Amino acid sequence: MLIVRDIVYFGKKTFNEFLHSEEGISTNILTARLIHLEQKNVLSKMPHPTDKRKEVYCLTEKGLNLIPILLELAIWGFTHDEKTEAPQSWFDVIQADKEKVIDLVRETVKRGGSIFVGSDSVVSKLRITES
């Protein structure tokens, strides 16, 4: 789920981006998990568009179907973890119209975007502030 989370929330796509996540996963474990997720048809892998030495991972339809679960886990974490870094306004938007947010996240991630990172992020589209 951490790899799927990194794709959905932070727009990570390459081995090195996953490797440098704060959890500090080892290269052999990361390799095994990426292979497993590919074999289970959660991820697909393709050549990087500008650097053919790299590969880019993206969610398949099966992987995109995990988005509602990730949002529910985020809501649970927000409710029970006072140290969460996500803004209150993000959770207010999810609670107000969860289906709309799920659809927006799904379409954004399909186009290579993410919830929190980038000019085309979900939070920028929804004009969510840090307060």
Buried (B, 14 or more C-beta within 10 A) or exposed (E): EEBBBBBBBBBBBBBEBBBEBEEEBEEEEBBEBBEEBBEEEBBBEEEEEEEEEBBBBBBBEEBBEBBBEBBEEBBEEBEEEEEBEBBEBBBEBBEEEBEEBBEBBBEBBEEBBBBBBBEEBBBBBBEBEEE
